Amino acid sequence: MANTETTYLGLSLNSPLIVSSSGLNSSIERIKSYEANGAGAVVLKSLFEEQILNEVDKLSQYSDYTEAADYLKHYVTSNSLKEYIDFIKEAKAAVKIPVIASINCVSASQWVTFASRIQEAGADAIEINVFLLPTDAKKSANELEEIYYTLASKLTGLVSIPVSFKLGAHFTNPLNIIEQLYARKVKGVVLFNRFFEPDFDIENLKVIPAPIFSNAADIRNTLRWVGMTSHLVPKVDVSASTGVHDGESLIKMILAGASSVQVCSTIYKNGAGQIAAMLKTLSTWMDHKGYKKITDFKGAMNYGQLTDPTLYERSQFMKYYSNYE
Ligand SMILES: Cc1cc2nc3c(=O)[nH]c(=O)nc-3n(C[C@H](O)[C@H](O)[C@H](O)COP(=O)(O)O)c2cc1C
């Protein structure tokens, strides 16, 4: 019988499948059901810097006094945080699987102090989700990337639990970013986050949110970068995210070298039972292939293992397509 135990960020997981950061993990009952269905860990919904600042701004409208505004800012920040801290404690008491906290931030400022409170509450790791939408044409990519590095240095200097970064898919050189984060003691990266995107309603001339769930076809960009990172920056643990909807995709990500695989859209669509179904596909496939444990095949198809690694590269795709006339 296949053994699906694995390690991620130095944590022991019963299985490589993690329920990713979202509202799915904002109920203790649901977290328990994910554990019962075999999830290896959960990442709690992000504590949003933006969300806290918005709350502060709204409340500040009612006060013209700077001192009062400062007080409100402190009050709201500590209360949002208190709810989050209490939830971490509740989740830790309710399940045995690792509970990873998540912070969504746009700066390297006050967030850093939150991290030590999260560690004290018992979180097993912290996933940092930076969302910087560049709106200043004069700012260079280097200046923006520096925010990631400052954050990484500050956080890993402050907490002893593992820190991972959940990255967006659009860097000029993701491998260098990951290498730089590793140099600042970041243990893992989640490839990739999927952000809310705008769409247009052309009847009412309104900006509307695009569909929030991924499709199974979205797996491909994730697969390429998981496969490249696991070979080219091998000391960093990679957690695959975006487009993993079934057991076959879970297997592909581990073959590409993922230490863990995160799922969100498919759980929203199919419920907690999807975790057990995906893990069943994994263990049946492992038995069929004669793999006893995850490390027997982890990374077996990454960028370094293929006789023709250019299959990962775009130039090969162009050649491939040009044969179709
Ligand atoms: C409704 C919803 C809420 C989400 N909330 C968060 C969040 O709070 N923090 C975060 O890092 N990612 C969040 N995500 C992104 C997911 O964690 C995940 O990275 C993304 O959906 C891609 O995975 P998937 O293809 O399995 O859905 C959210 C996604 C959805 C659909």
The ligand as a Gaussian input file, in Angstrom:
#p B3LYP/6-31G(d) Opt

LIG

0 1
 C      -12.795000      32.634000      -3.390000
 C      -11.287000      32.631000      -3.319000
 C      -10.651000      33.255000      -2.245000
 C       -9.253000      33.284000      -2.166000
 N       -8.643000      33.881000      -1.102000
 C       -7.286000      33.871000      -1.007000
 C       -6.615000      34.431000       0.113000
 O       -7.226000      34.943000       1.063000
 N       -5.263000      34.378000       0.132000
 C       -4.517000      33.800000      -0.874000
 O       -3.282000      33.755000      -0.773000
 N       -5.138000      33.251000      -1.943000
 C       -6.475000      33.272000      -2.035000
 N       -7.096000      32.699000      -3.112000
 C       -6.263000      32.057000      -4.151000
 C       -6.183000      30.544000      -3.884000
 O       -5.550000      30.258000      -2.647000
 C       -5.397000      29.829000      -4.986000
 O       -4.047000      30.259000      -4.967000
 C       -5.976000      30.095000      -6.380000
 O       -7.381000      29.988000      -6.378000
 C       -5.398000      29.089000      -7.384000
 O       -5.652000      27.765000      -6.999000
 P       -6.812000      26.875000      -7.687000
 O       -6.515000      26.800000      -9.114000
 O       -6.729000      25.555000      -6.977000
 O       -8.105000      27.591000      -7.409000
 C       -8.484000      32.675000      -3.192000
 C       -9.143000      32.036000      -4.268000
 C      -10.525000      32.020000      -4.342000
 C      -11.190000      31.332000      -5.501000

